[in-house]
Amino acid sequence: PREVEEAVAEAVLSALAESAQGDLLVFLPGEREIRGVESRLADALPAARRAALRVCPLFGAMPLEEQRAAVAPDPEGRRRVVLSTNLAESSLTIEGVRLVIDSGLRRAAAYDAAVGMSALVTRPISAAAAA
């Protein structure tokens, strides 16, 4: 997971440097990775650059009000980086997004016959699902 967080944070920083306009939507497998990338971006960006940017986590366990704030345009006109699970992939339209970065991973329930329970596992996204 740490390698994924590092790679995604680097991709976000690169996209911000290469394109001066539009919001970014970043797909990550879960809250842990979202928080990890959020922290890495906070550490990597200079204070002045951070002030002109709004990093918005977005995942299903967040309160609805925070989810709505994450998808709404920034009231101060700042550029947004929306760090989201794949819930935003099919169910939401986020205005202003011009760039998308996908980690290529998703979290899904899988049945483990050895213990007789389902558990969430992180798996690569199929090429068909990513298209």
N, CA, C and O atoms as a GROMACS GRO file, in nm:
protein
  524
    1PRO      N    1   0.080  -0.122   0.000
    1PRO     CA    2   0.000   0.000   0.000
    1PRO      C    3   0.084   0.128   0.000
    1PRO      O    4   0.047   0.226  -0.064
    2ARG      N    5   0.196   0.126   0.072
    2ARG     CA    6   0.280   0.247   0.077
    2ARG      C    7   0.336   0.281  -0.061
    2ARG      O    8   0.348   0.399  -0.096
    3GLU      N    9   0.369   0.179  -0.139
    3GLU     CA   10   0.422   0.204  -0.274
    3GLU      C   11   0.315   0.267  -0.362
    3GLU      O   12   0.344   0.356  -0.442
    4VAL      N   13   0.191   0.220  -0.346
    4VAL     CA   14   0.079   0.276  -0.423
    4VAL      C   15   0.059   0.422  -0.385
    4VAL      O   16   0.043   0.508  -0.471
    5GLU      N   17   0.059   0.450  -0.254
    5GLU     CA   18   0.040   0.588  -0.208
    5GLU      C   19   0.149   0.679  -0.263
    5GLU      O   20   0.120   0.789  -0.310
    6GLU      N   21   0.273   0.633  -0.258
    6GLU     CA   22   0.386   0.713  -0.308
    6GLU      C   23   0.372   0.738  -0.458
    6GLU      O   24   0.390   0.850  -0.504
    7ALA      N   25   0.342   0.633  -0.534
    7ALA     CA   26   0.329   0.646  -0.679
    7ALA      C   27   0.215   0.739  -0.717
    7ALA      O   28   0.229   0.822  -0.807
    8VAL      N   29   0.101   0.727  -0.648
    8VAL     CA   30  -0.014   0.812  -0.679
    8VAL      C   31   0.016   0.957  -0.640
    8VAL      O   32  -0.016   1.049  -0.716
    9ALA      N   33   0.077   0.979  -0.525
    9ALA     CA   34   0.112   1.116  -0.485
    9ALA      C   35   0.207   1.179  -0.586
    9ALA      O   36   0.191   1.296  -0.620
   10GLU      N   37   0.305   1.104  -0.635
   10GLU     CA   38   0.397   1.155  -0.738
   10GLU      C   39   0.323   1.188  -0.867
   10GLU      O   40   0.351   1.289  -0.931
   11ALA      N   41   0.227   1.102  -0.905
   11ALA     CA   42   0.149   1.128  -1.026
   11ALA      C   43   0.066   1.255  -1.011
   11ALA      O   44   0.053   1.332  -1.106
   12VAL      N   45   0.009   1.277  -0.893
   12VAL     CA   46  -0.069   1.398  -0.868
   12VAL      C   47   0.020   1.521  -0.876
   12VAL      O   48  -0.016   1.620  -0.941
   13LEU      N   49   0.135   1.517  -0.811
   13LEU     CA   50   0.227   1.631  -0.815
   13LEU      C   51   0.271   1.661  -0.957
   13LEU      O   52   0.280   1.778  -0.996
   14SER      N   53   0.297   1.558  -1.035
   14SER     CA   54   0.336   1.574  -1.175
   14SER      C   55   0.222   1.637  -1.255
   14SER      O   56   0.246   1.728  -1.334
   15ALA      N   57   0.100   1.588  -1.236
   15ALA     CA   58  -0.015   1.643  -1.308
   15ALA      C   59  -0.038   1.789  -1.271
   15ALA      O   60  -0.071   1.870  -1.358
   16LEU      N   61  -0.022   1.823  -1.145
   16LEU     CA   62  -0.039   1.962  -1.102
   16LEU      C   63   0.066   2.053  -1.167
   16LEU      O   64   0.036   2.166  -1.204
   17ALA      N   65   0.188   2.002  -1.180
   17ALA     CA   66   0.295   2.080  -1.239
   17ALA      C   67   0.278   2.096  -1.390
   17ALA      O   68   0.313   2.200  -1.446
   18GLU      N   69   0.224   1.994  -1.456
   18GLU     CA   70   0.212   1.995  -1.601
   18GLU      C   71   0.088   2.068  -1.652
   18GLU      O   72   0.088   2.119  -1.763
   19SER      N   73  -0.017   2.073  -1.572
   19SER     CA   74  -0.142   2.135  -1.614
   19SER      C   75  -0.186   2.236  -1.509
   19SER      O   76  -0.204   2.202  -1.392
   20ALA      N   77  -0.202   2.360  -1.552
   20ALA     CA   78  -0.236   2.466  -1.457
   20ALA      C   79  -0.386   2.482  -1.436
   20ALA      O   80  -0.428   2.560  -1.351
   21GLN      N   81  -0.468   2.408  -1.513
   21GLN     CA   82  -0.612   2.427  -1.504
   21GLN      C   83  -0.684   2.297  -1.476
   21GLN      O   84  -0.637   2.189  -1.510
   22GLY      N   85  -0.799   2.310  -1.415
   22GLY     CA   86  -0.887   2.196  -1.393
   22GLY      C   87  -0.857   2.120  -1.267
   22GLY      O   88  -0.745   2.118  -1.216
   23ASP      N   89  -0.962   2.056  -1.217
   23ASP     CA   90  -0.951   1.974  -1.096
   23ASP      C   91  -0.904   1.834  -1.133
   23ASP      O   92  -0.918   1.790  -1.247
   24LEU      N   93  -0.850   1.764  -1.034
   24LEU     CA   94  -0.804   1.627  -1.052
   24LEU      C   95  -0.895   1.533  -0.973
   24LEU      O   96  -0.937   1.565  -0.862
   25LEU      N   97  -0.926   1.419  -1.032
   25LEU     CA   98  -1.000   1.313  -0.964
   25LEU      C   99  -0.908   1.192  -0.959
   25LEU      O  100  -0.859   1.146  -1.062
   26VAL      N  101  -0.884   1.143  -0.838
   26VAL     CA  102  -0.789   1.034  -0.817
   26VAL      C  103  -0.863   0.916  -0.755
   26VAL      O  104  -0.925   0.930  -0.650
   27PHE      N  105  -0.855   0.799  -0.821
   27PHE     CA  106  -0.920   0.679  -0.769
   27PHE      C  107  -0.820   0.594  -0.692
   27PHE      O  108  -0.714   0.559  -0.741
   28LEU      N  109  -0.858   0.561  -0.569
   28LEU     CA  110  -0.778   0.478  -0.479
   28LEU      C  111  -0.868   0.369  -0.423
   28LEU      O  112  -0.990   0.383  -0.423
   29PRO      N  113  -0.809   0.258  -0.374
   29PRO     CA  114  -0.894   0.147  -0.329
   29PRO      C  115  -0.971   0.171  -0.200
   29PRO      O  116  -1.077   0.111  -0.182
   30GLY      N  117  -0.922   0.255  -0.109
   30GLY     CA  118  -0.993   0.271   0.017
   30GLY      C  119  -0.949   0.392   0.097
   30GLY      O  120  -0.861   0.467   0.056
   31GLU      N  121  -1.013   0.408   0.213
   31GLU     CA  122  -0.985   0.523   0.299
   31GLU      C  123  -0.839   0.528   0.343
   31GLU      O  124  -0.780   0.637   0.345
   32ARG      N  125  -0.781   0.416   0.377
   32ARG     CA  126  -0.641   0.415   0.422
   32ARG      C  127  -0.549   0.476   0.316
   32ARG      O  128  -0.463   0.558   0.348
   33GLU      N  129  -0.567   0.435   0.191
   33GLU     CA  130  -0.483   0.489   0.084
   33GLU      C  131  -0.514   0.636   0.057
   33GLU      O  132  -0.424   0.714   0.027
   34ILE      N  133  -0.641   0.673   0.067
   34ILE     CA  134  -0.680   0.813   0.050
   34ILE      C  135  -0.610   0.900   0.155
   34ILE      O  136  -0.552   1.003   0.122
   35ARG      N  137  -0.616   0.857   0.280
   35ARG     CA  138  -0.551   0.934   0.387
   35ARG      C  139  -0.400   0.937   0.369
   35ARG      O  140  -0.336   1.038   0.399
   36GLY      N  141  -0.342   0.827   0.321
   36GLY     CA  142  -0.198   0.822   0.297
   36GLY      C  143  -0.155   0.920   0.188
   36GLY      O  144  -0.055   0.990   0.205
   37VAL      N  145  -0.228   0.924   0.078
   37VAL     CA  146  -0.196   1.018  -0.031
   37VAL      C  147  -0.219   1.161   0.015
   37VAL      O  148  -0.139   1.250  -0.016
   38GLU      N  149  -0.326   1.183   0.087
   38GLU     CA  150  -0.354   1.317   0.141
   38GLU      C  151  -0.237   1.366   0.227
   38GLU      O  152  -0.195   1.481   0.214
   39SER      N  153  -0.186   1.280   0.312
   39SER     CA  154  -0.073   1.315   0.398
   39SER      C  155   0.055   1.341   0.317
   39SER      O  156   0.128   1.436   0.344
   40ARG      N  157   0.080   1.257   0.219
   40ARG     CA  158   0.200   1.275   0.136
   40ARG      C  159   0.194   1.406   0.058
   40ARG      O  160   0.295   1.474   0.043
   41LEU      N  161   0.076   1.441   0.008
   41LEU     CA  162   0.062   1.568  -0.064
   41LEU      C  163   0.085   1.686   0.030
   41LEU      O  164   0.150   1.784  -0.007
   42ALA      N  165   0.031   1.678   0.150
   42ALA     CA  166   0.050   1.786   0.248
   42ALA      C  167   0.198   1.804   0.279
   42ALA      O  168   0.246   1.916   0.294
   43ASP      N  169   0.271   1.693   0.289
   43ASP     CA  170   0.414   1.700   0.318
   43ASP      C  171   0.496   1.752   0.199
   43ASP      O  172   0.597   1.819   0.218
   44ALA      N  173   0.452   1.721   0.078
   44ALA     CA  174   0.532   1.751  -0.042
   44ALA      C  175   0.508   1.891  -0.098
   44ALA      O  176   0.596   1.947  -0.162
   45LEU      N  177   0.390   1.947  -0.075
   45LEU     CA  178   0.358   2.077  -0.134
   45LEU      C  179   0.401   2.191  -0.045
   45LEU      O  180   0.376   2.188   0.076
   46PRO      N  181   0.465   2.293  -0.101
   46PRO     CA  182   0.497   2.412  -0.022
   46PRO      C  183   0.369   2.479   0.026
   46PRO      O  184   0.264   2.465  -0.036
   47ALA      N  185   0.378   2.552   0.136
   47ALA     CA  186   0.260   2.614   0.199
   47ALA      C  187   0.182   2.701   0.102
   47ALA      O  188   0.059   2.696   0.101
   48ALA      N  189   0.249   2.781   0.021
   48ALA     CA  190   0.179   2.870  -0.072
   48ALA      C  191   0.101   2.790  -0.176
   48ALA      O  192  -0.009   2.828  -0.214
   49ARG      N  193   0.158   2.681  -0.220
   49ARG     CA  194   0.089   2.596  -0.320
   49ARG      C  195  -0.029   2.523  -0.256
   49ARG      O  196  -0.134   2.508  -0.318
   50ARG      N  197  -0.011   2.478  -0.131
   50ARG     CA  198  -0.120   2.412  -0.058
   50ARG      C  199  -0.238   2.506  -0.039
   50ARG      O  200  -0.353   2.463  -0.047
   51ALA      N  201  -0.209   2.634  -0.015
   51ALA     CA  202  -0.316   2.732   0.010
   51ALA      C  203  -0.402   2.753  -0.116
   51ALA      O  204  -0.520   2.788  -0.104
   52ALA      N  205  -0.346   2.731  -0.234
   52ALA     CA  206  -0.418   2.750  -0.359
   52ALA      C  207  -0.487   2.622  -0.406
   52ALA      O  208  -0.543   2.617  -0.516
   53LEU      N  209  -0.482   2.519  -0.323
   53LEU     CA  210  -0.532   2.388  -0.360
   53LEU      C  211  -0.622   2.335  -0.249
   53LEU      O  212  -0.600   2.364  -0.132
   54ARG      N  213  -0.722   2.258  -0.286
   54ARG     CA  214  -0.808   2.195  -0.186
   54ARG      C  215  -0.805   2.044  -0.212
   54ARG      O  216  -0.852   1.998  -0.316
   55VAL      N  217  -0.751   1.969  -0.118
   55VAL     CA  218  -0.749   1.824  -0.127
   55VAL      C  219  -0.874   1.772  -0.057
   55VAL      O  220  -0.896   1.800   0.060
   56CYS      N  221  -0.956   1.696  -0.131
   56CYS     CA  222  -1.087   1.653  -0.083
   56CYS      C  223  -1.096   1.501  -0.079
   56CYS      O  224  -1.108   1.438  -0.184
   57PRO      N  225  -1.090   1.439   0.038
   57PRO     CA  226  -1.115   1.296   0.046
   57PRO      C  227  -1.262   1.268   0.014
   57PRO      O  228  -1.349   1.351   0.041
   58LEU      N  229  -1.289   1.151  -0.043
   58LEU     CA  230  -1.427   1.113  -0.075
   58LEU      C  231  -1.438   0.960  -0.070
   58LEU      O  232  -1.383   0.890  -0.154
   59PHE      N  233  -1.512   0.912   0.031
   59PHE     CA  234  -1.534   0.768   0.045
   59PHE      C  235  -1.667   0.746   0.117
   59PHE      O  236  -1.717   0.836   0.184
   60GLY      N  237  -1.722   0.628   0.103
   60GLY     CA  238  -1.857   0.598   0.149
   60GLY      C  239  -1.882   0.616   0.297
   60GLY      O  240  -1.994   0.648   0.336
   61ALA      N  241  -1.781   0.595   0.383
   61ALA     CA  242  -1.802   0.604   0.527
   61ALA      C  243  -1.803   0.748   0.579
   61ALA      O  244  -1.828   0.771   0.697
   62MET      N  245  -1.777   0.844   0.492
   62MET     CA  246  -1.778   0.985   0.533
   62MET      C  247  -1.920   1.032   0.554
   62MET      O  248  -2.012   0.982   0.490
   63PRO      N  249  -1.940   1.129   0.644
   63PRO     CA  250  -2.073   1.188   0.658
   63PRO      C  251  -2.118   1.249   0.524
   63PRO      O  252  -2.036   1.302   0.449
   64LEU      N  253  -2.246   1.241   0.496
   64LEU     CA  254  -2.301   1.289   0.369
   64LEU      C  255  -2.264   1.434   0.342
   64LEU      O  256  -2.234   1.471   0.228
   65GLU      N  257  -2.266   1.517   0.444
   65GLU     CA  258  -2.233   1.659   0.426
   65GLU      C  259  -2.089   1.676   0.376
   65GLU      O  260  -2.064   1.761   0.290
   66GLU      N  261  -1.997   1.597   0.427
   66GLU     CA  262  -1.858   1.604   0.381
   66GLU      C  263  -1.844   1.552   0.239
   66GLU      O  264  -1.764   1.603   0.161
   67GLN      N  265  -1.922   1.448   0.204
   67GLN     CA  266  -1.921   1.397   0.067
   67GLN      C  267  -1.970   1.505  -0.029
   67GLN      O  268  -1.911   1.526  -0.135
   68ARG      N  269  -2.076   1.573   0.008
   68ARG     CA  270  -2.130   1.679  -0.077
   68ARG      C  271  -2.028   1.792  -0.095
   68ARG      O  272  -2.012   1.845  -0.204
   69ALA      N  273  -1.961   1.828   0.013
   69ALA     CA  274  -1.859   1.934   0.006
   69ALA      C  275  -1.744   1.893  -0.086
   69ALA      O  276  -1.686   1.977  -0.155
   70ALA      N  277  -1.710   1.765  -0.087
   70ALA     CA  278  -1.599   1.717  -0.169
   70ALA      C  279  -1.629   1.727  -0.318
   70ALA      O  280  -1.539   1.750  -0.398
   71VAL      N  281  -1.756   1.710  -0.356
   71VAL     CA  282  -1.790   1.715  -0.498
   71VAL      C  283  -1.836   1.853  -0.545
   71VAL      O  284  -1.849   1.877  -0.665
   72ALA      N  285  -1.860   1.943  -0.451
   72ALA     CA  286  -1.903   2.079  -0.487
   72ALA      C  287  -1.782   2.163  -0.528
   72ALA      O  288  -1.671   2.142  -0.478
   73PRO      N  289  -1.801   2.258  -0.621
   73PRO     CA  290  -1.692   2.348  -0.656
   73PRO      C  291  -1.641   2.420  -0.530
   73PRO      O  292  -1.718   2.446  -0.438
   74ASP      N  293  -1.513   2.452  -0.529
   74ASP     CA  294  -1.456   2.519  -0.412
   74ASP      C  295  -1.511   2.660  -0.402
   74ASP      O  296  -1.507   2.734  -0.501
   75PRO      N  297  -1.563   2.701  -0.286
   75PRO     CA  298  -1.622   2.835  -0.272
   75PRO      C  299  -1.520   2.947  -0.293
   75PRO      O  300  -1.557   3.059  -0.326
   76GLU      N  301  -1.392   2.916  -0.273
   76GLU     CA  302  -1.288   3.017  -0.291
   76GLU      C  303  -1.222   3.008  -0.428
   76GLU      O  304  -1.129   3.082  -0.458
   77GLY      N  305  -1.272   2.917  -0.512
   77GLY     CA  306  -1.218   2.904  -0.647
   77GLY      C  307  -1.086   2.830  -0.656
   77GLY      O  308  -1.019   2.833  -0.759
   78ARG      N  309  -1.048   2.763  -0.548
   78ARG     CA  310  -0.922   2.688  -0.550
   78ARG      C  311  -0.935   2.564  -0.638
   78ARG      O  312  -1.044   2.511  -0.659
   79ARG      N  313  -0.823   2.521  -0.688
   79ARG     CA  314  -0.817   2.396  -0.764
   79ARG      C  315  -0.833   2.280  -0.667
   79ARG      O  316  -0.778   2.283  -0.557
   80ARG      N  317  -0.908   2.176  -0.706
   80ARG     CA  318  -0.933   2.062  -0.618
   80ARG      C  319  -0.860   1.937  -0.666
   80ARG      O  320  -0.842   1.914  -0.785
   81VAL      N  321  -0.818   1.859  -0.568
   81VAL     CA  322  -0.771   1.723  -0.592
   81VAL      C  323  -0.866   1.635  -0.511
   81VAL      O  324  -0.859   1.632  -0.388
   82VAL      N  325  -0.955   1.563  -0.580
   82VAL     CA  326  -1.053   1.477  -0.514
   82VAL      C  327  -0.995   1.337  -0.508
   82VAL      O  328  -0.976   1.272  -0.611
   83LEU      N  329  -0.968   1.290  -0.386
   83LEU     CA  330  -0.914   1.156  -0.363
   83LEU      C  331  -1.030   1.066  -0.327
   83LEU      O  332  -1.088   1.079  -0.219
   84SER      N  333  -1.066   0.975  -0.417
   84SER     CA  334  -1.191   0.901  -0.403
   84SER      C  335  -1.174   0.750  -0.419
   84SER      O  336  -1.084   0.703  -0.489
   85THR      N  337  -1.262   0.678  -0.354
   85THR     CA  338  -1.275   0.536  -0.386
   85THR      C  339  -1.353   0.529  -0.516
   85THR      O  340  -1.394   0.632  -0.570
   86ASN      N  341  -1.372   0.410  -0.568
   86ASN     CA  342  -1.442   0.399  -0.696
   86ASN      C  343  -1.592   0.426  -0.686
   86ASN      O  344  -1.663   0.408  -0.785
   87LEU      N  345  -1.642   0.470  -0.570
   87LEU     CA  346  -1.782   0.508  -0.560
   87LEU      C  347  -1.813   0.624  -0.654
   87LEU      O  348  -1.924   0.635  -0.706
   88ALA      N  349  -1.715   0.711  -0.676
   88ALA     CA  350  -1.736   0.826  -0.764
   88ALA      C  351  -1.727   0.787  -0.911
   88ALA      O  352  -1.763   0.866  -0.999
   89GLU      N  353  -1.678   0.667  -0.938
   89GLU     CA  354  -1.656   0.626  -1.076
   89GLU      C  355  -1.786   0.613  -1.154
   89GLU      O  356  -1.791   0.647  -1.272
   90SER      N  357  -1.890   0.563  -1.090
   90SER     CA  358  -2.013   0.539  -1.164
   90SER      C  359  -2.132   0.618  -1.112
   90SER      O  360  -2.233   0.630  -1.183
   91SER      N  361  -2.124   0.671  -0.992
   91SER     CA  362  -2.244   0.729  -0.934
   91SER      C  363  -2.243   0.881  -0.923
   91SER      O  364  -2.344   0.940  -0.886
   92LEU      N  365  -2.132   0.945  -0.955
   92LEU     CA  366  -2.124   1.090  -0.936
   92LEU      C  367  -2.064   1.159  -1.057
   92LEU      O  368  -1.983   1.103  -1.130
   93THR      N  369  -2.106   1.282  -1.077
   93THR     CA  370  -2.040   1.370  -1.172
   93THR      C  371  -1.979   1.482  -1.090
   93THR      O  372  -2.047   1.547  -1.012
   94ILE      N  373  -1.850   1.503  -1.109
   94ILE     CA  374  -1.782   1.608  -1.033
   94ILE      C  375  -1.741   1.717  -1.132
   94ILE      O  376  -1.651   1.699  -1.213
   95GLU      N  377  -1.810   1.829  -1.123
   95GLU     CA  378  -1.783   1.940  -1.214
   95GLU      C  379  -1.641   1.990  -1.198
   95GLU      O  380  -1.586   1.992  -1.087
   96GLY      N  381  -1.582   2.030  -1.309
   96GLY     CA  382  -1.449   2.090  -1.306
   96GLY      C  383  -1.335   1.992  -1.321
   96GLY      O  384  -1.220   2.034  -1.336
   97VAL      N  385  -1.363   1.862  -1.317
   97VAL     CA  386  -1.255   1.763  -1.329
   97VAL      C  387  -1.205   1.761  -1.473
   97VAL      O  388  -1.283   1.742  -1.567
   98ARG      N  389  -1.076   1.779  -1.488
   98ARG     CA  390  -1.012   1.776  -1.620
   98ARG      C  391  -0.911   1.662  -1.631
   98ARG      O  392  -0.876   1.619  -1.741
   99LEU      N  393  -0.864   1.615  -1.516
   99LEU     CA  394  -0.763   1.509  -1.516
   99LEU      C  395  -0.805   1.398  -1.421
   99LEU      O  396  -0.856   1.424  -1.312
  100VAL      N  397  -0.783   1.273  -1.462
  100VAL     CA  398  -0.815   1.158  -1.378
  100VAL      C  399  -0.692   1.071  -1.365
  100VAL      O  400  -0.624   1.041  -1.463
  101ILE      N  401  -0.664   1.032  -1.241
  101ILE     CA  402  -0.554   0.939  -1.211
  101ILE      C  403  -0.617   0.819  -1.142
  101ILE      O  404  -0.690   0.834  -1.044
  102ASP      N  405  -0.589   0.700  -1.193
  102ASP     CA  406  -0.646   0.579  -1.137
  102ASP      C  407  -0.533   0.490  -1.085
  102ASP      O  408  -0.440   0.459  -1.159
  103SER      N  409  -0.542   0.450  -0.960
  103SER     CA  410  -0.438   0.363  -0.901
  103SER      C  411  -0.439   0.225  -0.964
  103SER      O  412  -0.341   0.151  -0.952
  104GLY      N  413  -0.549   0.188  -1.029
  104GLY     CA  414  -0.560   0.056  -1.089
  104GLY      C  415  -0.597  -0.052  -0.989
  104GLY      O  416  -0.592  -0.171  -1.020
  105LEU      N  417  -0.636  -0.009  -0.867
  105LEU     CA  418  -0.673  -0.105  -0.762
  105LEU      C  419  -0.813  -0.075  -0.710
  105LEU      O  420  -0.860   0.039  -0.715
  106ARG      N  421  -0.879  -0.179  -0.661
  106ARG     CA  422  -1.010  -0.161  -0.600
  106ARG      C  423  -1.020  -0.256  -0.481
  106ARG      O  424  -0.948  -0.355  -0.472
  107ARG      N  425  -1.109  -0.224  -0.392
  107ARG     CA  426  -1.135  -0.309  -0.277
  107ARG      C  427  -1.269  -0.376  -0.298
  107ARG      O  428  -1.368  -0.309  -0.330
  108ALA      N  429  -1.273  -0.508  -0.280
  108ALA     CA  430  -1.398  -0.582  -0.302
  108ALA      C  431  -1.408  -0.697  -0.203
  108ALA      O  432  -1.307  -0.747  -0.153
  109ALA      N  433  -1.530  -0.737  -0.175
  109ALA     CA  434  -1.553  -0.850  -0.084
  109ALA      C  435  -1.518  -0.980  -0.157
  109ALA      O  436  -1.550  -0.998  -0.274
  110ALA      N  437  -1.451  -1.069  -0.084
  110ALA     CA  438  -1.418  -1.201  -0.137
  110ALA      C  439  -1.441  -1.303  -0.026
  110ALA      O  440  -1.406  -1.280   0.090
  111TYR      N  441  -1.500  -1.414  -0.063
  111TYR     CA  442  -1.529  -1.519   0.034
  111TYR      C  443  -1.405  -1.605   0.055
  111TYR      O  444  -1.344  -1.652  -0.041
  112ASP      N  445  -1.368  -1.626   0.181
  112ASP     CA  446  -1.256  -1.712   0.218
  112ASP      C  447  -1.314  -1.840   0.276
  112ASP      O  448  -1.361  -1.842   0.390
  113ALA      N  449  -1.311  -1.948   0.198
  113ALA     CA  450  -1.369  -2.075   0.241
  113ALA      C  451  -1.298  -2.132   0.363
  113ALA      O  452  -1.360  -2.204   0.441
  114ALA      N  453  -1.170  -2.102   0.380
  114ALA     CA  454  -1.094  -2.156   0.492
  114ALA      C  455  -1.148  -2.107   0.627
  114ALA      O  456  -1.144  -2.180   0.726
  115VAL      N  457  -1.198  -1.984   0.631
  115VAL     CA  458  -1.252  -1.930   0.756
  115VAL      C  459  -1.403  -1.914   0.752
  115VAL      O  460  -1.465  -1.881   0.853
  116GLY      N  461  -1.462  -1.937   0.635
  116GLY     CA  462  -1.607  -1.930   0.622
  116GLY      C  463  -1.663  -1.789   0.630
  116GLY      O  464  -1.777  -1.770   0.672
  117MET      N  465  -1.583  -1.690   0.591
  117MET     CA  466  -1.626  -1.550   0.598
  117MET      C  467  -1.580  -1.474   0.474
  117MET      O  468  -1.489  -1.516   0.402
  118SER      N  469  -1.647  -1.364   0.452
  118SER     CA  470  -1.602  -1.271   0.348
  118SER      C  471  -1.511  -1.167   0.410
  118SER      O  472  -1.524  -1.132   0.527
  119ALA      N  473  -1.420  -1.118   0.330
  119ALA     CA  474  -1.329  -1.013   0.374
  119ALA      C  475  -1.305  -0.919   0.257
  119ALA      O  476  -1.318  -0.958   0.141
  120LEU      N  477  -1.269  -0.795   0.288
  120LEU     CA  478  -1.234  -0.700   0.182
  120LEU      C  479  -1.090  -0.724   0.141
  120LEU      O  480  -1.000  -0.730   0.225
  121VAL      N  481  -1.069  -0.738   0.011
  121VAL     CA  482  -0.935  -0.758  -0.042
  121VAL      C  483  -0.909  -0.654  -0.150
  121VAL      O  484  -1.002  -0.610  -0.218
  122THR      N  485  -0.784  -0.616  -0.164
  122THR     CA  486  -0.745  -0.520  -0.267
  122THR      C  487  -0.698  -0.598  -0.388
  122THR      O  488  -0.612  -0.686  -0.379
  123ARG      N  489  -0.757  -0.565  -0.503
  123ARG     CA  490  -0.727  -0.637  -0.626
  123ARG      C  491  -0.707  -0.538  -0.739
  123ARG      O  492  -0.759  -0.427  -0.735
  124PRO      N  493  -0.633  -0.579  -0.841
  124PRO     CA  494  -0.623  -0.493  -0.960
  124PRO      C  495  -0.759  -0.483  -1.029
  124PRO      O  496  -0.839  -0.576  -1.028
  125ILE      N  497  -0.782  -0.368  -1.088
  125ILE     CA  498  -0.904  -0.347  -1.165
  125ILE      C  499  -0.884  -0.413  -1.302
  125ILE      O  500  -0.776  -0.402  -1.361
  126SER      N  501  -0.987  -0.480  -1.352
  126SER     CA  502  -0.976  -0.542  -1.482
  126SER      C  503  -0.967  -0.434  -1.591
  126SER      O  504  -1.015  -0.322  -1.573
  127ALA      N  505  -0.907  -0.469  -1.702
  127ALA     CA  506  -0.896  -0.375  -1.813
  127ALA      C  507  -1.033  -0.331  -1.861
  127ALA      O  508  -1.051  -0.214  -1.897
  128ALA      N  509  -1.130  -0.421  -1.860
  128ALA     CA  510  -1.266  -0.387  -1.903
  128ALA      C  511  -1.330  -0.285  -1.810
  128ALA      O  512  -1.398  -0.194  -1.855
  129ALA      N  513  -1.308  -0.300  -1.680
  129ALA     CA  514  -1.366  -0.206  -1.582
  129ALA      C  515  -1.299  -0.070  -1.589
  129ALA      O  516  -1.362   0.032  -1.561
  130ALA      N  517  -1.171  -0.068  -1.626
  130ALA     CA  518  -1.098   0.058  -1.630
  130ALA      C  519  -1.130   0.139  -1.755
  130ALA      O  520  -1.105   0.259  -1.758
  131ALA      N  521  -1.184   0.075  -1.857
  131ALA     CA  522  -1.211   0.145  -1.985
  131ALA      C  523  -1.331   0.235  -1.975
  131ALA      O  524  -1.367   0.300  -2.073
   0.00000   0.00000   0.00000
